[in-house]
């Protein structure tokens, strides 16, 4: 995706059992494996910088391609229900466990992927050894026009596959000019969501507040303070109310929504690495 010849190229795979697509960055026998879940409009290639960094620290990455995005088949921006995503993540987790029987599996989601990951980790509290939420979309700041809201609400009942343009652009995600250009020119990126997708996002935002007390795994929140897409305050509020003992929040003043592709991302990666290394029972790598 990005114009850096030193970046490791992932292995793109498709599960014959379920048809899920995912990218793999892996070498040797990793101590930790990330299961990466991208956000609305993105695709698995967005994780290239994060995956490349952690590949040098004995950590593999498996990046799920959410249905309706990237190179997946079907209607763009559409999924019938987030239950499809939850099932796909669980399937990829099983694949990771089969291929890496001794590794810790960390669920890591960004934006909408952070919201999806949070809800799933709360519903299945023993499935992962950790949860990382980057700019989680607990409360969207994206604004549609009044007429658009009415059309989306109506379509939710009568035409759930109707597509809508989501008013976001690359400049809201990153200050990195190379990344902005790449996002603008990447055909696998789009800003389309169906009424069913937008409805399930709103539903998951509500569920996150109800299910937060079920979370049992250690958790790391990474919050961009200059976020035009989701509310940092909402993420902090949910974090404060989590009952899990091992919880950490790091905020980044001046950084944009896409922490993994924004200027200063190396600091974000270093903070994640420190969090991994202080896991109970783990020595530094």
N, C-alpha and C positions, 0 to 999 in steps of 0.2 A: 504493500500500500504506500509506503513512504520511501523517498528517494535516498536510501542509505544502504550502500552495498555491503556494509558490515553486519546488517541485521540478519539473524537466522530465519530461514524460510520454513514455515510449518508444514507438517504432513496433513493434507486434507483427507478426511475419511468420511465414510457413510456407513452407518450401522445397518446390516442386511435385515435385522429383525424388526426394527422400528422405522428405518429410513432417516433417522436424525443425522444431521451433518455436524461435524466438529473438526477443529484444527488442533494439532498436537505439536508442542515444542518439548522435546525430551531427549536426554542423553544419559547413558549409564543407569544406575539404580537411584532414583531420587529419594530423598528423605521426606519431602513434602510434595504434594500435588495440588495445584489450584484447579478447581472447576469454575470456569469463567462464564459469566452471563452478561451479555451486553445490553444496552438500553434501546429505547425506541428509535428506530431509523438507522441504527448502526448494524454492524455485522462482526463476525469473529476476528477479522483482520485488524480491527481497532486495537487489539491487545498486544500488538507486535512489540512495542517498546517495553511494556511490563514483562511479557513473556521472555524477551531477550535478556533483560536484566537478571531475572531470576534463574534463567538457564545457567548462568555463571555462578549461581549459589545453590546448586544441587536441588533445585526445585523445578518440577515439570509443570506444564500448563496444558489443560484441555479446554478449548473454547467452544462452547455450544453455539450453533447458528440457530437462533430462534426462528420458528416457523413464521413465514410472512416477511422475512427479512433476508438480506444477503443473497446467497445462491440457492435458497430453498425454493421448492416448487409451490404452486398455488397462488392465491390472490395476495398481492402485496399489502402489507400492513394489517393482515387479518389472522386472527385465531378465534376459533369458536368459543374457547374458554381458557382461562389461565391454568385450568387443570391439565390441559395438554402440555403446557410448559413444565408444570410440576412433574408430570410423568416422564417427560423427556430428560429433565435434570436427574431424576432418580435412575433412569436407564443409563445415562452417561456415568453417573456415580458407580453403578455396578460394573461398567466396563473398566473404569479407572481402578477399582478394587481388584478386579481379575488380573489386570496387567501390572499392578503395583501393590501386592498383598501386604507389604510392611510399611507403606507410606501413610503419613497423616494426610487426609483429604480436607482441604479448606474450600468452602464455598465462597466465591468472591463475585459480587455483582455490582454493576455501576448503573446509576440512575434508575430507570424502570427495572433493569436487571437487579439492582440492589433491593428494590421493593419486592420483587418476585422471590429473591433469595431469602429475604427476611421472613416473609410469610411461610415459605416452605420449611425453613429451619425451625420456625416456631411450631409448625404442624408435625414435623418429624424431628424432634429435638435431639435424637441420638444418632442421626444419620451422618453427621460430619464432625470432624475434630475442631472445627472453628468456622467462624463467619466473619467476612469482611464486607462492609457496605461502603461503597464510594459514591458520594453525592446521592444517597438514596432518595427516590421520588415519593416520599411520604405525603407531600403536598405540592402539587404542581403550581408553577407561577406562569405557565403558558396561557395566554389570553386569546380566546376566540371572540368573534363578534357575537352580539346578542342573537342575530338571525341564525348564525352557525350553531349556537347552543340549542336553539329550538329545532333545527334540522337534525342535529345529532340525537337529541332526545326522541324525536319522532322516528328516526331510523332504527333506534334501539328496539322498537316494537315491531316495525313493519318492514325494515330493510337492513338487518344487522350487518350485511356485507357491503353496504354503501361506503365508499371511500371518501375521506376528507383530507385536505391539506393541513398539516400541522405547522403553525407559524414559528418555525425555528430556523436558524442558519448557523453556519460554521463559526462565525464570529462570536456566538454566544457560548461556544464550547471551549475555545482555546485562543490564546494570544500568539501561539506559535504559527508564523506565517506559512511555513512548509506544510504543517498539518492542516491549516485552513484550506490551502490550495488543493491538498490531497482529498479532503472531504468534499470540496466543491466539484472535483473532477471524477470522484469515485462512483461508478455506475451501480455498485452494490449498496450504496448509501441512498436512502430516500426519506422523505418527510411525509409519509402517507400512513393513515390509520383508519380502519373501519370503525363504524359505530360500535360493533361488538368489542373491538380492542379498547376503545376509549371508555366504554362502560365498565369493562373488567379492570382497567387501571383504577377508576374511581372506587370500584368495589374493593380492590386490594388495599387501597389507602385506608379504607374504613376497617378492614380486617386486621391490618397491621396494629391498629390501636387496641383491638379486642384480644389479639393473640399474643401480644408482647410479653405477657407474664408466663407464657408457656416456653419461652426460649430458655435453654439450659446450657448451650455450648458457649465457650468463650467468644467474645465478639469485639471487633474493631470497627469504629465509625471514622471515616475520613471525610471531612466537610470542607467544601470550598466556600469561603466567605463571600466572594464576588460571584454569586450564582444567580443567573437570570432565568434559569429553567425550573429549579425546585427551591423550596424554602429551607435554608439552613436552620432557622429557628425551630421549625417543626421537627427536624431530625434530632436536634439537641434535646427537645422536650421528650421525645420518645426514648432517647438514650438515658436520660435522667431517671425515667420511670422503670427501666429494666431492672429486674430482680436478680439477674445472673451476677455472681460475685466477680468474675473475671471479665471486666468490660473496660475498654479504652476508647477515648475520643481524641482525635487530633484535628485541629482546624487550621486552615491555610489562608491567612489574610491576603487579599489581592489575587488569589488564584481563581480560575474560571471552572465551570461545571465539570469539564472533562479532565479531571486531575491526572489521568494516565496518559494524556496527550498534550497537556498544557506546558508552558514554560515552567521550569522548576520541578518537573515530574520526578527527577532523580531523588529529591528530598522525600517525596511521597513513597517511592520504592524503598528507600533506606528505612523509613519509619515502619513499613510493612515487614521488612526483614528483621528489624529489632523485635517486633511483636512476635514473629514466628520463633525467633531464637530463645525467647524467654518463656516458651510454652512449658507447662509442668512436665518434668521428666526429660526435658530436652537440654542438651548442651549446645553451646554455640557452634555453628558450622564453620 
